[in-house]
Each structure stands twice: as structure tokens, then as C-alpha cells.
Amino acid sequence: MLKAGGRFWNPTCQRYRVDCVQVHVLLESELELTFVLKAGDVDLMIIARGTPGFSGADLANLVNVAAVSAAMHGAKEVTMVDLEYAKDKIILGSERKSAVISEESRKLTAFHEAGHALVAIHTEGALPVHKATIVPRGMALGMVSQLPEVDQTSFSRKQMLARLDVALGGWVAEELIFGENEVTSGPRSDLENATELARSMVTKYGMSKEVGLVTHSYNDDGRSLSTETRHLIEKEVKYLLEKAYNNAKTILTTHSKEHHALANALLEHETLTGAQINALLAQVNSQQQQQEQHQEVIVAQNGPQSNPVPPSPSPAASAAAAAAAAAAAATAAAKAKGVAPVGS
């Protein structure tokens, strides 16, 4: 039973948040409102994983916003799409539907967010990708949402290094696709967050061999530290960021076809769930393996004296094939999961 706020309520516990959302849904049903949860669609644990720190009132507001969303679409049930919409609206702000976004900006945002998502998927220790979107909300033109499997109060060095890699994935994606001189100011917050985390690893968590198992107060930007210590800290922070940059660049270079396919899918559907992204990447890799096997068969049949195997398709052709695979995979995943991509 839920008690008065602040007494037995623990917003850091997933189980409490699941129970709280369920209670508010039941209360709405008892008040004879026409909105009820769709049993086969809604997963309250996913909502709980994405709302750490939410109070009972916050979760009640989330359910209300989801109910309004369902009503606006003429639905009689609150679905997972409605709850996800409500959560994003509360955390990130309302969708900027009236915003005029150029096609060039949409393309850059798609490759940027696809870069974050791919680095997260291919980095050990990174949180699972929940969804990726290029729908503008608040000041953001897009985002990649990652959800922990369980609530965490502490993080390992491996997890922090993974967060650095993912944070720089968007910056690296812009550089690889559009060129070094075309990288925008969009990744500013990514770089700020990565720098802050790297500095905390060095000055607070003792995760730098050069600085050692000590803590240093950096509340005054290091002015109270000696020049030598401050330079050593900044050197280690730069080392961590450069390492994360190189890791992200290696991943996006190695998985270039996946990057193009995911970006093109985002341009078409605007929002993809984690399941849809995984289905898309699986299809892209399957097609690539089939092409490689086909080339091996041609080489075996023609023999060593035959004409060489035709060169690999041009980047434009690869991008076109990736786009087709993206659309097919996203549609198939949506049908399988019963969730239509936003904007489709």
C-alpha cells in the first residue's frame, strides 16, 4: 500500500514506481474513466526504468498526460506509445511540431543520433538502447534513450568509459559523414557531459593511474590546485576523451553500412524502438553476409585465372541498399511488435 509522499515512498526503486503507476491506473478505472491499460501492449517496468527519481505525483501526471494523448487520438485505451509520449514530454518537453527543420539539418541529426545508438550497441558496458528519434523536443533536435536493466546507485569504470564512447558517437558521426569542417555546434552538450564525467573519474573516483588514488576538489575550476597537479588532471581528462573518440571512430568506421541504414531509417520513420533498431541491424548484416558468400562462390567457380570479382558497390549504391533494408526492417519489426514507428 502506498503511504503519504516522503514517508515510505522510494522514487529510486523500480518496483515502487511500477506499483505507483499501476495504482494510478486503477484509480482512473474506478473513477469510470474510459482509458485503461492495454494488457498486451504496456510494460510498466519499461516506464519504471525510464523514470528514476519520479515521485508519486510525477507518475500520476505521467498517466494523466498519457490518457490525454490517447483521447486526442480517439483511442479508448492507453497504450505504450501514449505512456512513452507522456514520459518524453515531461522529461524533455513538448514536441516542436511547428519548428521548420531543413532537410540538411534532419539528415545531420539522423546520422548524429545513429552514431550515438551504434556506439552504444557495439560498446561493452553501455546501457541498452531503448529508442532513437529525430523528433525535436525542447532545445534538442533528437535523442537516443538508453535504459538500465535495474536501478543503479554506482557505476563501474567500464560503464563510465562506455558512456564516454557513446557521448562522442554523435560528434564522430558528423565528422565521418560530413567532414571535419562541417561538424556543428550540436554536440556541445555531449562534449560538456563527457568532459565532466572524465574529470570526475580523475578527480573524484581515483580512476587515473597518473593522478592516483586521491580526490581533488575542482569546484573552483582547479584554481586552488597547484599548476602541476591541474595540468596533470587536464592531461588525463584529455587522454580519456581522445580514447573515447578513437573507440567511437573505430566502431562507426567498421559498421559504416549499419550507420547509413540506421540514419536512413530515422529519416523515414523519425522514431525507432530498440527492438526495431536491432531488427534492422540484423537484416543489414544478413544481407552483407549473403553478398560476401555470393562473391566467394563466384571466385570458386571462375578459378584463379578468371576475371577479378567486380569491385564493391559505390558508397551511393551502398547507401541506397541500406535505405531499402532500413525501411523493410523497421516495417517488419513494427508489425512483429505491434508498435508503429512514430512518423511512419
SESELUM-298492 format. One record per residue (C-alpha): x, y, z; residue number from 1. Coordinates in steps of 0.2 Angstrom, whole numbers, plus 2048, in hexadecimal, padded with zeros to 3 digits. Layout:
% SESELUM-298492
   px   py   pz  fike
    X    Y    Z   NUM
...
END
This chain:
% SESELUM-298492
   px   py   pz  fike
  800  800  800     1
  806  811  7FC     2
  809  81D  80A     3
  80A  830  80B     4
  817  837  800     5
  828  838  808     6
  825  82B  816     7
  826  81A  80D     8
  828  81F  7FB     9
  838  81B  7F3    10
  839  823  7E2    11
  84A  81B  7DF    12
  842  809  7DF    13
  83B  802  7CF    14
  82F  7F7  7D8    15
  827  806  7E1    16
  825  810  7D1    17
  81D  801  7C8    18
  811  7FF  7D7    19
  80D  812  7D7    20
  809  812  7C4    21
  7FE  803  7C6    22
  7F5  80B  7D5    23
  7F1  81B  7CB    24
  7EB  811  7BD    25
  7DF  808  7C8    26
  7D9  818  7D0    27
  7D5  81F  7BF    28
  7CB  80F  7BB    29
  7C1  810  7CB    30
  7BD  822  7C7    31
  7B4  81A  7B7    32
  7C0  823  7AB    33
  7C0  81A  79A    34
  7D3  818  799    35
  7DB  808  79F    36
  7EB  800  79C    37
  7ED  7F4  78E    38
  7F3  7E4  795    39
  7FC  7DD  786    40
  805  7EE  783    41
  80A  7F7  793    42
  81A  7F2  79C    43
  81A  7FC  7AC    44
  82C  7F6  7B0    45
  832  7FF  7A1    46
  829  80F  7A7    47
  831  80C  7B8    48
  842  80A  7B1    49
  841  81B  7A8    50
  83A  825  7B7    51
  847  824  7C4    52
  844  831  7D2    53
  832  834  7CD    54
  826  837  7DC    55
  815  830  7DD    56
  80E  840  7D7    57
  81A  840  7C8    58
  814  82F  7C3    59
  801  834  7C6    60
  805  842  7BA    61
  80D  836  7AE    62
  7FD  82B  7AD    63
  7F2  83A  7AB    64
  7FC  841  79D    65
  7FC  830  795    66
  7E9  82F  797    67
  7E7  840  78E    68
  7F2  83A  780    69
  7E7  82B  77D    70
  7D7  836  77E    71
  7DE  842  771    72
  7E1  833  765    73
  7CF  82C  768    74
  7D6  81D  771    75
  7CD  814  780    76
  7DD  80D  787    77
  7ED  814  78D    78
  7FB  80B  783    79
  80E  80A  785    80
  80F  818  778    81
  805  823  782    82
  80F  820  792    83
  81F  822  789    84
  819  833  781    85
  814  839  793    86
  825  834  79A    87
  82E  83D  78C    88
  823  84C  78E    89
  826  84E  7A1    90
  839  84B  7A0    91
  83E  853  790    92
  82F  85F  78C    93
  822  860  77F    94
  825  85B  76D    95
  829  86A  762    96
  81D  866  754    97
  81D  878  74D    98
  830  878  74C    99
  837  87A  73A   100
  845  86E  739   101
  84F  86E  728   102
  852  85D  71F   103
  865  860  722   104
  862  862  735   105
  857  852  736   106
  864  848  72D   107
  872  84E  738   108
  867  84B  748   109
  863  839  741   110
  875  834  73F   111
  87A  83D  74F   112
  86D  833  759   113
  871  823  74F   114
  883  825  755   115
  87E  826  767   116
  873  816  765   117
  880  80C  75C   118
  88E  80F  768   119
  882  80B  776   120
  87E  7FA  76E   121
  890  7F5  76A   122
  898  7FB  77A   123
  899  7EF  789   124
  892  7F7  799   125
  887  803  790   126
  874  804  795   127
  868  7FB  789   128
  861  807  77C   129
  84E  80A  77F   130
  84A  815  770   131
  851  822  764   132
  848  831  75D   133
  84B  840  753   134
  83A  848  759   135
  840  859  760   136
  83B  85C  773   137
  840  86B  77D   138
  851  871  777   139
  856  85F  770   140
  854  85B  75E   141
  854  848  763   142
  85A  83C  770   143
  85F  82A  773   144
  857  823  783   145
  860  815  78D   146
  858  80C  79B   147
  861  802  7A9   148
  85B  7F1  7AD   149
  85A  7F5  7BF   150
  85B  804  7CA   151
  86E  808  7CD   152
  875  813  7DB   153
  887  810  7D5   154
  890  80D  7C5   155
  8A0  804  7C0   156
  8AF  80B  7B7   157
  8A9  800  7A8   158
  898  808  7A8   159
  89F  81A  7A9   160
  8AB  817  79B   161
  89D  810  791   162
  893  820  794   163
  8A1  82A  78E   164
  8A2  820  77E   165
  88F  822  77B   166
  890  835  77F   167
  89C  838  771   168
  893  82D  765   169
  889  83B  75E   170
  898  847  75C   171
  8A2  839  753   172
  893  835  748   173
  892  847  742   174
  8A4  847  73E   175
  8A4  837  734   176
  895  83A  72A   177
  896  84D  727   178
  8A9  851  729   179
  8B3  859  737   180
  8AF  86A  732   181
  89C  867  732   182
  89B  861  744   183
  88E  86C  74C   184
  88B  873  75D   185
  87E  866  761   186
  889  85A  76A   187
  88D  868  777   188
  883  860  785   189
  88A  84F  781   190
  89C  856  782   191
  898  85F  793   192
  890  850  79A   193
  89F  845  795   194
  8AC  851  79C   195
  8A3  852  7AC   196
  8A2  83F  7AE   197
  8B4  83D  7A9   198
  8B9  84A  7B6   199
  8AF  842  7C3   200
  8B8  831  7BF   201
  8C9  83A  7C2   202
  8C5  845  7D0   203
  8B7  83C  7DA   204
  8B8  82A  7D6   205
  8CB  826  7D6   206
  8C9  81F  7C4   207
  8DA  826  7BE   208
  8EA  81D  7C0   209
  8F4  82D  7BD   210
  8EA  837  7CA   211
  8E8  829  7D6   212
  8DC  823  7E3   213
  8D8  835  7EA   214
  8CA  841  7E8   215
  8CC  854  7E3   216
  8BF  861  7E5   217
  8BC  869  7D4   218
  8AD  874  7DA   219
  8B8  884  7D6   220
  8BE  87D  7C5   221
  8CE  877  7CD   222
  8D4  888  7D2   223
  8D8  882  7E4   224
  8E3  874  7DD   225
  8F5  876  7D8   226
  8F9  879  7C6   227
  901  868  7C4   228
  8F3  85F  7CC   229
  8E6  868  7C1   230
  8F0  865  7B1   231
  8F1  853  7B5   232
  8DE  851  7B8   233
  8DA  85A  7A8   234
  8E7  84F  79F   235
  8DE  83F  7A6   236
  8CD  847  7A1   237
  8D2  84A  790   238
  8DA  838  78F   239
  8C9  831  794   240
  8BF  83B  787   241
  8CC  837  779   242
  8CA  825  77D   243
  8B7  826  77C   244
  8B8  82F  76C   245
  8C3  822  764   246
  8B8  814  76A   247
  8A9  81C  763   248
  8B2  81F  752   249
  8B7  80D  751   250
  8A5  807  754   251
  89D  813  748   252
  8AA  80F  73B   253
  8A9  7FD  73D   254
  896  7FD  73D   255
  894  80A  72F   256
  885  801  726   257
  87C  7FF  736   258
  87F  812  73A   259
  877  817  729   260
  869  80B  72A   261
  864  811  73C   262
  865  823  737   263
  85B  820  727   264
  84E  817  732   265
  84D  826  73E   266
  84A  832  72F   267
  83C  827  729   268
  833  823  73A   269
  83A  830  746   270
  839  825  755   271
  83F  813  757   272
  83E  807  766   273
  84D  7FD  76C   274
  845  7ED  765   275
  842  7F5  754   276
  855  7FB  754   277
  85B  7EA  758   278
  850  7E2  74B   279
  856  7EE  73E   280
  869  7EB  742   281
  866  7D8  741   282
  85E  7DA  730   283
  86D  7E5  72A   284
  87A  7D9  730   285
  870  7CA  729   286
  870  7D2  718   287
  883  7D7  719   288
  887  7C4  71D   289
  87D  7BE  70E   290
  886  7CA  703   291
  897  7C4  70A   292
  892  7B2  707   293
  88C  7B5  6F6   294
  89D  7BD  6F1   295
  8A6  7AE  6F9   296
  89B  7A3  6EE   297
  89F  7AD  6DE   298
  8B2  7AC  6E2   299
  8B1  799  6E5   300
  8A8  796  6D5   301
  8B3  7A1  6CA   302
  8C3  79B  6D1   303
  8D3  7A5  6D3   304
  8D5  7A9  6C0   305
  8C4  7B1  6BE   306
  8C0  7C3  6BE   307
  8C1  7CC  6CF   308
  8B1  7CD  6DA   309
  8A9  7DE  6D6   310
  8AD  7EC  6E2   311
  8A2  7EF  6F1   312
  893  7FA  6EE   313
  896  80D  6EF   314
  891  816  6FF   315
  881  81D  6F7   316
  87C  80C  6F2   317
  880  805  703   318
  876  813  70B   319
  867  810  6FF   320
  867  7FD  704   321
  869  802  716   322
  859  80D  715   323
  84F  7FF  70D   324
  855  7F3  71B   325
  851  800  728   326
  83F  803  722   327
  83C  7F0  720   328
  843  7EC  732   329
  83A  7FA  73B   330
  829  7F5  733   331
  82C  7E3  737   332
  831  7E7  749   333
  822  7F2  74B   334
  816  7E5  745   335
  81E  7D8  750   336
  81E  7E2  75F   337
  80D  7EA  75C   338
  815  7FC  75E   339
  815  808  74F   340
  824  813  74D   341
  820  825  751   342
  81E  82F  742   343
  81C  820  737   344
END
